[in-house]
């Protein structure tokens, strides 16, 4: 679907590593090239034509992203360097000042490192308790398991909308409703869901939501932190400098600007924000529902074909996303990736920054296929054919 829009696919490759980063459509690339070629300027500092045009595109990007994730206001959208940056700002700029010793934060073993390590640091610093919600036999999180893990000390639920290995789609609307009922902060890692499914911050009643641009057809170096405006007004900036202050005086007095400007100190990733805006508009043009249906159709076809190969082990056949974890029986995952690369098939191998999931999978490393709108059944057929020949794997890679 729309493969002609992606320049990298002019090469003889099959790209199945979208969970790590997606390919980039020409429209997005053009937007960045236009900025660097025709109206390079800093934002909110100049009174000349290029600066005025750049200001307009940057400010419009905030509105476009806010509408894309159904935020109540563009002022609830902060541009960051990525999902990891966004999570750290939430944990160390907000939660650090709201939580105390003994307060509980619920996560799961399927979470990405960026939704685990900041909480562990806060656990050491403040004495909060980071608890893991048990996963079911399919390595998925259910509302029932989450509900039974909540105690009167639970203050935060921080979960991925779609996990990056198992690919299970969490019922974030029900989780958000449960969190609100019990007065618990709800933090959503949407890195694997934005650009694949509709992400509605108001429907899920998220207090905070984070994602990266590069996983959703946008550029690297830019991400989004969504937060309820009332909470953002309580959050402390982690960076201080130009652009985020109203004034500062030699007596040490200063005043920061309103939300969200106070959180975007210095020169922001201007080209990247413009590129992110173009990526969102590209996705809107295709339709997020069409993208999701396409990925699910491919996932079903992929599973049905791989099940015909005796030495393939599948770990998440039933998850409702375009992510599939597998191994060749008896073969180290990275050897499989190197073997597939010989045929110009790109996948991910390893623990995928979800290093605790091995406790549930009973295996440390897997191969991951993650799909996007430009993948096709032909891509899957090429993969399957090569995997059928995998008895020759060590002749190829050694």
Buried (B, 14 or more C-beta within 10 A) or exposed (E): BBBEBBEEBEEEBBBBBBBBBBBBBBBBBEBBEBBEEEBEBBBBEEEEEBBEBBBEBBBBBBBBBBEBBBBEEBBBBBBBBBBBBBBBBBBBBBBBEEBEEEBBBBBBBBBBBBBBBBBBBBBEEBEBBBBBBEBEEBBBBBEEBBEEBBEEEBBBBBBBBBBBBBBBBBBBEEBBBBBBEBEBBBBBBBBBBBBBBBBBBEEBBBBBBBBBBBBBBBBBBBBBBBBBBEBBEEBEBEEEEEBBBEEEEEEEEEEBBEBBBBBBBEEBBBBBBBBBBBBBBBBEEBEBEEBBEBBBEBBEBBBEBBEEBEEBBBBBBEBBBBBBBBBBEEBBBBBBBBBBBEBEBBBBBBBBBBBBBBEBBEBEBBBBBBBBBBBBEEBBBBBBEBBBEBEEBEEBBE
